[in-house]
C-alpha cells in the first residue's frame, strides 16, 4: 500500500519486490476492495482523513 501511495507503477513495484506484475495487480485490487476505493487517489484521501481524525 505504501508503494501505491508513493505513486509507483505496478511494473516498478514488481521489479523491486521480485514478483510478477500480475501479482502486484492482484494485491492492488484486493487492497482497493478491502478499503472500499476505486483508485489510488481515493485511497490516499481515505488514509489522510483517517490520520486527521486520530
Steps between C-alpha positions, in 0.01 A plus 500: 500500500788737577640451151159568344467819705850600393377486140713208387382318192415130517803412288738683734345342808529155341868549414582638846326210676611231257145392415292505183306804393182290507559425870529872569177563308317240709631644826409853390146389411458328836624807688255721311217255565572470872533876541188567291670724244538501122831681457828587667377858537195385695724279713725794583201718589355228723827455687548877535152534649566212737831648617337841552232341719758341731 
